[in-house]
Amino acid sequence: MHVIYLHGFCSSSQSFKAQLVQQYVDSQSEHSVYSIDLPFAPADAMSLIETHISTLKDINWAVVGSSLGGYYATYLSEKYQVNAVLINPAVKAYTLLEHVLGENTNYHSGEVFNFTREHLSQLERFFISTITRPEKLLLLTQTADEVLDYVQGVEYYNKAKQTIVEGGSHGFDDYEDYLEQTFTHLAG
């Protein structure tokens, strides 16, 4: 199984969850992972991801996304009909990120970038209004997420498999305890 890992806004492939997925894949000879630093511009990020997908041909693949990466993963799951695990996903990223318009700094690289209304418009193009294959999705969410309202995810993914954890944070505390569940779902 080839896993595409998508990080969140202002994050990178060096995030805690990305590293856990990489370590898990490294311990399993039947898996490989694609985890890179995504461009901040949504259209550029999706172009990069879909260019990679176009190289996979007959390889069985799935996607894991955290926060904004979960938003992207939802789009990709629907478009390509692949399994996806969504970790504290942004449901309507194009409204959620309105409050960060302007200058932002990547948590890991220190890169400073300007997030604009055009970027919100790009995000809106990737919104899936109706999920047609909810069985392809697994929602992992924690109730004490300080960045977004977990209830939106529970409602939006209401027909998908869900693991709702009391407490936690937007970073999804103790994600290492959910790696087995993640990969079991991805393998479908």
ChimeraX commands (.cxc) that place a marker at each C-alpha (Angstrom):
marker #1 position 0.00,0.00,0.00 radius 0.5
marker #1 position 1.29,3.44,-0.95 radius 0.5
marker #1 position 0.20,6.14,1.50 radius 0.5
marker #1 position 0.03,9.82,0.66 radius 0.5
marker #1 position 0.30,11.89,3.86 radius 0.5
marker #1 position -1.01,15.48,3.70 radius 0.5
marker #1 position -0.14,17.91,6.49 radius 0.5
marker #1 position -2.13,20.90,7.69 radius 0.5
marker #1 position -1.93,24.65,7.18 radius 0.5
marker #1 position 1.46,26.17,8.15 radius 0.5
marker #1 position 2.75,22.67,8.86 radius 0.5
marker #1 position 5.11,20.36,6.98 radius 0.5
marker #1 position 6.25,16.81,6.41 radius 0.5
marker #1 position 8.21,17.25,9.65 radius 0.5
marker #1 position 5.03,17.36,11.76 radius 0.5
marker #1 position 4.61,14.87,14.59 radius 0.5
marker #1 position 1.87,12.88,12.84 radius 0.5
marker #1 position 3.74,12.82,9.52 radius 0.5
marker #1 position 6.77,11.43,11.32 radius 0.5
marker #1 position 4.67,8.77,13.07 radius 0.5
marker #1 position 3.21,7.66,9.73 radius 0.5
marker #1 position 6.71,7.58,8.21 radius 0.5
marker #1 position 8.03,5.48,11.12 radius 0.5
marker #1 position 5.11,3.07,10.84 radius 0.5
marker #1 position 5.66,2.68,7.09 radius 0.5
marker #1 position 9.39,2.16,7.65 radius 0.5
marker #1 position 8.56,-0.75,9.98 radius 0.5
marker #1 position 6.27,-2.42,7.41 radius 0.5
marker #1 position 7.90,-3.66,4.21 radius 0.5
marker #1 position 4.61,-3.76,2.31 radius 0.5
marker #1 position 4.02,0.01,2.62 radius 0.5
marker #1 position 5.54,3.14,1.13 radius 0.5
marker #1 position 4.79,6.78,1.86 radius 0.5
marker #1 position 4.74,10.08,-0.01 radius 0.5
marker #1 position 5.02,12.93,2.48 radius 0.5
marker #1 position 6.34,16.27,1.29 radius 0.5
marker #1 position 6.06,19.93,2.21 radius 0.5
marker #1 position 3.00,21.19,0.36 radius 0.5
marker #1 position 2.94,24.67,-1.17 radius 0.5
marker #1 position 0.74,27.11,0.78 radius 0.5
marker #1 position -1.29,27.94,-2.34 radius 0.5
marker #1 position -4.05,25.29,-2.52 radius 0.5
marker #1 position -4.03,25.03,-6.34 radius 0.5
marker #1 position -0.26,24.47,-6.30 radius 0.5
marker #1 position -0.56,21.90,-3.50 radius 0.5
marker #1 position -3.25,19.94,-5.34 radius 0.5
marker #1 position -1.32,20.10,-8.60 radius 0.5
marker #1 position 1.75,18.65,-6.87 radius 0.5
marker #1 position -0.29,15.88,-5.22 radius 0.5
marker #1 position -2.11,14.95,-8.42 radius 0.5
marker #1 position 1.14,14.93,-10.39 radius 0.5
marker #1 position 2.40,12.33,-7.91 radius 0.5
marker #1 position -0.85,10.36,-8.18 radius 0.5
marker #1 position -0.46,10.27,-11.97 radius 0.5
marker #1 position 2.83,8.35,-11.52 radius 0.5
marker #1 position 1.25,5.57,-9.45 radius 0.5
marker #1 position -0.43,3.70,-12.34 radius 0.5
marker #1 position -1.56,0.34,-10.91 radius 0.5
marker #1 position -0.18,0.87,-7.40 radius 0.5
marker #1 position -2.76,0.53,-4.61 radius 0.5
marker #1 position -2.77,3.83,-2.72 radius 0.5
marker #1 position -4.68,5.70,-0.03 radius 0.5
marker #1 position -4.43,9.03,1.73 radius 0.5
marker #1 position -4.07,10.35,5.28 radius 0.5
marker #1 position -4.72,14.02,5.95 radius 0.5
marker #1 position -4.59,16.20,9.03 radius 0.5
marker #1 position -6.56,19.45,9.34 radius 0.5
marker #1 position -6.24,21.18,5.94 radius 0.5
marker #1 position -4.67,17.93,4.71 radius 0.5
marker #1 position -7.90,16.20,5.77 radius 0.5
marker #1 position -9.84,18.63,3.58 radius 0.5
marker #1 position -7.58,17.77,0.64 radius 0.5
marker #1 position -7.83,14.05,1.46 radius 0.5
marker #1 position -11.63,14.23,1.34 radius 0.5
marker #1 position -11.47,15.72,-2.15 radius 0.5
marker #1 position -8.97,13.11,-3.33 radius 0.5
marker #1 position -10.94,10.21,-1.82 radius 0.5
marker #1 position -14.07,11.34,-3.61 radius 0.5
marker #1 position -12.35,12.04,-6.94 radius 0.5
marker #1 position -10.27,8.84,-7.08 radius 0.5
marker #1 position -12.48,6.59,-4.92 radius 0.5
marker #1 position -9.65,5.65,-2.54 radius 0.5
marker #1 position -9.66,5.12,1.21 radius 0.5
marker #1 position -8.76,8.07,3.41 radius 0.5
marker #1 position -8.16,8.74,7.10 radius 0.5
marker #1 position -9.04,12.26,8.19 radius 0.5
marker #1 position -7.42,13.53,11.39 radius 0.5
marker #1 position -9.23,16.53,12.91 radius 0.5
marker #1 position -10.07,17.65,9.36 radius 0.5
marker #1 position -11.08,21.13,8.28 radius 0.5
marker #1 position -14.60,20.74,6.86 radius 0.5
marker #1 position -15.02,24.08,5.10 radius 0.5
marker #1 position -11.41,25.22,4.92 radius 0.5
marker #1 position -12.33,28.19,2.74 radius 0.5
marker #1 position -14.29,29.74,5.63 radius 0.5
marker #1 position -12.19,28.32,8.49 radius 0.5
marker #1 position -9.04,30.03,7.17 radius 0.5
marker #1 position -10.59,33.47,6.60 radius 0.5
marker #1 position -9.16,34.61,9.93 radius 0.5
marker #1 position -5.57,33.91,8.79 radius 0.5
marker #1 position -5.65,36.10,5.68 radius 0.5
marker #1 position -2.40,38.01,5.38 radius 0.5
marker #1 position 1.09,37.11,6.53 radius 0.5
marker #1 position 1.68,33.65,8.01 radius 0.5
marker #1 position 4.76,31.70,9.06 radius 0.5
marker #1 position 5.31,27.98,8.53 radius 0.5
marker #1 position 5.78,26.29,11.93 radius 0.5
marker #1 position 8.68,24.14,10.78 radius 0.5
marker #1 position 10.55,26.00,8.02 radius 0.5
marker #1 position 9.98,29.57,9.20 radius 0.5
marker #1 position 8.89,30.48,5.63 radius 0.5
marker #1 position 6.76,33.63,5.64 radius 0.5
marker #1 position 3.94,33.75,3.08 radius 0.5
marker #1 position 0.90,35.85,2.26 radius 0.5
marker #1 position -2.42,33.97,2.34 radius 0.5
marker #1 position -5.02,35.75,0.18 radius 0.5
marker #1 position -8.70,35.69,-0.80 radius 0.5
marker #1 position -7.62,34.01,-4.04 radius 0.5
marker #1 position -6.29,31.14,-1.93 radius 0.5
marker #1 position -9.69,30.87,-0.20 radius 0.5
marker #1 position -11.32,30.70,-3.65 radius 0.5
marker #1 position -8.91,27.94,-4.65 radius 0.5
marker #1 position -9.86,26.02,-1.49 radius 0.5
marker #1 position -13.55,26.37,-2.21 radius 0.5
marker #1 position -13.04,24.57,-5.54 radius 0.5
marker #1 position -11.99,21.45,-3.62 radius 0.5
marker #1 position -15.05,21.35,-1.37 radius 0.5
marker #1 position -17.12,18.17,-1.64 radius 0.5
marker #1 position -20.73,19.11,-0.92 radius 0.5
marker #1 position -22.01,15.52,-0.95 radius 0.5
marker #1 position -19.83,12.57,0.00 radius 0.5
marker #1 position -20.90,9.67,-2.23 radius 0.5
marker #1 position -18.67,6.91,-0.78 radius 0.5
marker #1 position -18.57,7.48,3.01 radius 0.5
marker #1 position -17.36,3.90,3.56 radius 0.5
marker #1 position -14.02,5.01,2.08 radius 0.5
marker #1 position -13.51,7.47,4.96 radius 0.5
marker #1 position -12.41,7.17,8.58 radius 0.5
marker #1 position -12.74,10.26,10.76 radius 0.5
marker #1 position -10.39,10.53,13.75 radius 0.5
marker #1 position -11.33,13.53,15.85 radius 0.5
marker #1 position -10.79,14.85,19.37 radius 0.5
marker #1 position -13.39,16.87,21.24 radius 0.5
marker #1 position -11.00,19.45,22.73 radius 0.5
marker #1 position -9.67,20.62,19.36 radius 0.5
marker #1 position -8.71,24.25,19.95 radius 0.5
marker #1 position -8.59,25.18,16.23 radius 0.5
marker #1 position -11.85,23.88,14.82 radius 0.5
marker #1 position -15.22,22.64,16.02 radius 0.5
marker #1 position -15.05,18.85,16.00 radius 0.5
marker #1 position -18.87,18.67,15.79 radius 0.5
marker #1 position -18.71,20.01,12.21 radius 0.5
marker #1 position -16.59,17.01,11.26 radius 0.5
marker #1 position -18.86,14.55,13.07 radius 0.5
marker #1 position -21.89,15.97,11.23 radius 0.5
marker #1 position -20.24,16.32,7.80 radius 0.5
marker #1 position -18.80,12.78,7.89 radius 0.5
marker #1 position -21.91,11.37,9.61 radius 0.5
marker #1 position -22.08,8.28,7.37 radius 0.5
marker #1 position -18.35,7.55,7.54 radius 0.5
marker #1 position -16.59,5.43,10.14 radius 0.5
marker #1 position -15.76,7.63,13.12 radius 0.5
marker #1 position -13.51,7.51,16.15 radius 0.5
marker #1 position -14.35,10.37,18.50 radius 0.5
marker #1 position -11.91,10.79,21.38 radius 0.5
marker #1 position -12.81,12.86,24.44 radius 0.5
marker #1 position -10.31,15.62,25.18 radius 0.5
marker #1 position -7.12,15.88,23.15 radius 0.5
marker #1 position -6.14,18.75,20.89 radius 0.5
marker #1 position -5.99,19.83,17.25 radius 0.5
marker #1 position -2.69,17.96,16.97 radius 0.5
marker #1 position -4.57,14.75,17.88 radius 0.5
marker #1 position -2.86,13.65,21.09 radius 0.5
marker #1 position -1.60,10.06,21.22 radius 0.5
marker #1 position -1.97,9.52,17.47 radius 0.5
marker #1 position 0.56,6.69,17.78 radius 0.5
marker #1 position -2.22,4.69,19.46 radius 0.5
marker #1 position -4.33,5.02,16.27 radius 0.5
marker #1 position -1.74,4.02,13.65 radius 0.5
marker #1 position -2.93,0.42,13.51 radius 0.5
marker #1 position -6.53,1.59,13.01 radius 0.5
marker #1 position -5.33,4.05,10.36 radius 0.5
marker #1 position -3.54,1.41,8.32 radius 0.5
marker #1 position -6.28,-1.19,8.74 radius 0.5
marker #1 position -8.76,1.28,7.25 radius 0.5
marker #1 position -6.41,2.35,4.46 radius 0.5
marker #1 position -5.90,-1.29,3.42 radius 0.5
marker #1 position -9.69,-1.59,3.34 radius 0.5
marker link #1:1,2 radius 0.2
marker link #1:2,3 radius 0.2
marker link #1:3,4 radius 0.2
marker link #1:4,5 radius 0.2
marker link #1:5,6 radius 0.2
marker link #1:6,7 radius 0.2
marker link #1:7,8 radius 0.2
marker link #1:8,9 radius 0.2
marker link #1:9,10 radius 0.2
marker link #1:10,11 radius 0.2
marker link #1:11,12 radius 0.2
marker link #1:12,13 radius 0.2
marker link #1:13,14 radius 0.2
marker link #1:14,15 radius 0.2
marker link #1:15,16 radius 0.2
marker link #1:16,17 radius 0.2
marker link #1:17,18 radius 0.2
marker link #1:18,19 radius 0.2
marker link #1:19,20 radius 0.2
marker link #1:20,21 radius 0.2
marker link #1:21,22 radius 0.2
marker link #1:22,23 radius 0.2
marker link #1:23,24 radius 0.2
marker link #1:24,25 radius 0.2
marker link #1:25,26 radius 0.2
marker link #1:26,27 radius 0.2
marker link #1:27,28 radius 0.2
marker link #1:28,29 radius 0.2
marker link #1:29,30 radius 0.2
marker link #1:30,31 radius 0.2
marker link #1:31,32 radius 0.2
marker link #1:32,33 radius 0.2
marker link #1:33,34 radius 0.2
marker link #1:34,35 radius 0.2
marker link #1:35,36 radius 0.2
marker link #1:36,37 radius 0.2
marker link #1:37,38 radius 0.2
marker link #1:38,39 radius 0.2
marker link #1:39,40 radius 0.2
marker link #1:40,41 radius 0.2
marker link #1:41,42 radius 0.2
marker link #1:42,43 radius 0.2
marker link #1:43,44 radius 0.2
marker link #1:44,45 radius 0.2
marker link #1:45,46 radius 0.2
marker link #1:46,47 radius 0.2
marker link #1:47,48 radius 0.2
marker link #1:48,49 radius 0.2
marker link #1:49,50 radius 0.2
marker link #1:50,51 radius 0.2
marker link #1:51,52 radius 0.2
marker link #1:52,53 radius 0.2
marker link #1:53,54 radius 0.2
marker link #1:54,55 radius 0.2
marker link #1:55,56 radius 0.2
marker link #1:56,57 radius 0.2
marker link #1:57,58 radius 0.2
marker link #1:58,59 radius 0.2
marker link #1:59,60 radius 0.2
marker link #1:60,61 radius 0.2
marker link #1:61,62 radius 0.2
marker link #1:62,63 radius 0.2
marker link #1:63,64 radius 0.2
marker link #1:64,65 radius 0.2
marker link #1:65,66 radius 0.2
marker link #1:66,67 radius 0.2
marker link #1:67,68 radius 0.2
marker link #1:68,69 radius 0.2
marker link #1:69,70 radius 0.2
marker link #1:70,71 radius 0.2
marker link #1:71,72 radius 0.2
marker link #1:72,73 radius 0.2
marker link #1:73,74 radius 0.2
marker link #1:74,75 radius 0.2
marker link #1:75,76 radius 0.2
marker link #1:76,77 radius 0.2
marker link #1:77,78 radius 0.2
marker link #1:78,79 radius 0.2
marker link #1:79,80 radius 0.2
marker link #1:80,81 radius 0.2
marker link #1:81,82 radius 0.2
marker link #1:82,83 radius 0.2
marker link #1:83,84 radius 0.2
marker link #1:84,85 radius 0.2
marker link #1:85,86 radius 0.2
marker link #1:86,87 radius 0.2
marker link #1:87,88 radius 0.2
marker link #1:88,89 radius 0.2
marker link #1:89,90 radius 0.2
marker link #1:90,91 radius 0.2
marker link #1:91,92 radius 0.2
marker link #1:92,93 radius 0.2
marker link #1:93,94 radius 0.2
marker link #1:94,95 radius 0.2
marker link #1:95,96 radius 0.2
marker link #1:96,97 radius 0.2
marker link #1:97,98 radius 0.2
marker link #1:98,99 radius 0.2
marker link #1:99,100 radius 0.2
marker link #1:100,101 radius 0.2
marker link #1:101,102 radius 0.2
marker link #1:102,103 radius 0.2
marker link #1:103,104 radius 0.2
marker link #1:104,105 radius 0.2
marker link #1:105,106 radius 0.2
marker link #1:106,107 radius 0.2
marker link #1:107,108 radius 0.2
marker link #1:108,109 radius 0.2
marker link #1:109,110 radius 0.2
marker link #1:110,111 radius 0.2
marker link #1:111,112 radius 0.2
marker link #1:112,113 radius 0.2
marker link #1:113,114 radius 0.2
marker link #1:114,115 radius 0.2
marker link #1:115,116 radius 0.2
marker link #1:116,117 radius 0.2
marker link #1:117,118 radius 0.2
marker link #1:118,119 radius 0.2
marker link #1:119,120 radius 0.2
marker link #1:120,121 radius 0.2
marker link #1:121,122 radius 0.2
marker link #1:122,123 radius 0.2
marker link #1:123,124 radius 0.2
marker link #1:124,125 radius 0.2
marker link #1:125,126 radius 0.2
marker link #1:126,127 radius 0.2
marker link #1:127,128 radius 0.2
marker link #1:128,129 radius 0.2
marker link #1:129,130 radius 0.2
marker link #1:130,131 radius 0.2
marker link #1:131,132 radius 0.2
marker link #1:132,133 radius 0.2
marker link #1:133,134 radius 0.2
marker link #1:134,135 radius 0.2
marker link #1:135,136 radius 0.2
marker link #1:136,137 radius 0.2
marker link #1:137,138 radius 0.2
marker link #1:138,139 radius 0.2
marker link #1:139,140 radius 0.2
marker link #1:140,141 radius 0.2
marker link #1:141,142 radius 0.2
marker link #1:142,143 radius 0.2
marker link #1:143,144 radius 0.2
marker link #1:144,145 radius 0.2
marker link #1:145,146 radius 0.2
marker link #1:146,147 radius 0.2
marker link #1:147,148 radius 0.2
marker link #1:148,149 radius 0.2
marker link #1:149,150 radius 0.2
marker link #1:150,151 radius 0.2
marker link #1:151,152 radius 0.2
marker link #1:152,153 radius 0.2
marker link #1:153,154 radius 0.2
marker link #1:154,155 radius 0.2
marker link #1:155,156 radius 0.2
marker link #1:156,157 radius 0.2
marker link #1:157,158 radius 0.2
marker link #1:158,159 radius 0.2
marker link #1:159,160 radius 0.2
marker link #1:160,161 radius 0.2
marker link #1:161,162 radius 0.2
marker link #1:162,163 radius 0.2
marker link #1:163,164 radius 0.2
marker link #1:164,165 radius 0.2
marker link #1:165,166 radius 0.2
marker link #1:166,167 radius 0.2
marker link #1:167,168 radius 0.2
marker link #1:168,169 radius 0.2
marker link #1:169,170 radius 0.2
marker link #1:170,171 radius 0.2
marker link #1:171,172 radius 0.2
marker link #1:172,173 radius 0.2
marker link #1:173,174 radius 0.2
marker link #1:174,175 radius 0.2
marker link #1:175,176 radius 0.2
marker link #1:176,177 radius 0.2
marker link #1:177,178 radius 0.2
marker link #1:178,179 radius 0.2
marker link #1:179,180 radius 0.2
marker link #1:180,181 radius 0.2
marker link #1:181,182 radius 0.2
marker link #1:182,183 radius 0.2
marker link #1:183,184 radius 0.2
marker link #1:184,185 radius 0.2
marker link #1:185,186 radius 0.2
marker link #1:186,187 radius 0.2
marker link #1:187,188 radius 0.2
view
